[in-house]
Amino acid sequence: VEIEKEVKEVRTDSCFDGKLLELIGWKLLSYLISALSATIAQPWGKCLVYKYQFSHTVYNGKRLKFEGTGADLFINRFKWIFFSIITLGIYGWWVPAKKTNWVISNLHFEDEEFKPEESFFEDKGIKLFWLNLLCKFLNIISVGLLIPFTFCLKMRYINRHTIINRKKLIFTGTGFNLLGKYIIWI
């Protein structure tokens, strides 16, 4: 009896395979949770959206999985707000990088074991704060025309500093490609 070898197709694509209406539904549920709790339960709503988004995100053929909890995000958010208040807002400059690191440290590839120390955001400083500020400024002065370009700029920076399961991410999208998609979508 001859044993056939199963040839497994290796995927190398990256995509979001979720449905738009489902994503809108999860975001609406998150906003509702936040509004009904006077933003106290906002971290739990955010985690619902993160779980949906990342469970439908495939990077280089590997599906992502989010392990964060609302309770953990609540505690971190409390610390970020507390330190921002006692430093008269100065600590707030580091909060975008801290939040990004929290999200990434709770990610792993679905087929690999979850080890929080193997996934992290390398930028610990305020560079992400300044990049966000620059992008917002460019979007405002261009009346939104630069949004595809600033989005790609931020994604390139974030991915260049993101490690998931000891693997560095790469973003190759361009503002012109995204602008073309926006035109088609509109």
Salt bridges, closest charged atoms under 4 A:
ASP13 OD2 - ARG11 NH2 2.89
ASP17 OD1 - HIS56 ND1 3.23
ASP17 OD2 - ARG63 NH2 2.69
GLU67 OE2 - LYS65 NZ 3.90
GLU67 OE2 - HIS108 NE2 2.79
GLU112 OE2 - LYS62 NZ 3.01
GLU112 OE2 - LYS167 NZ 2.95
GLU118 OE2 - LYS115 NZ 3.89
GLU118 OE2 - ARG166 NH1 2.73
GLU122 OE1 - LYS168 NZ 3.21
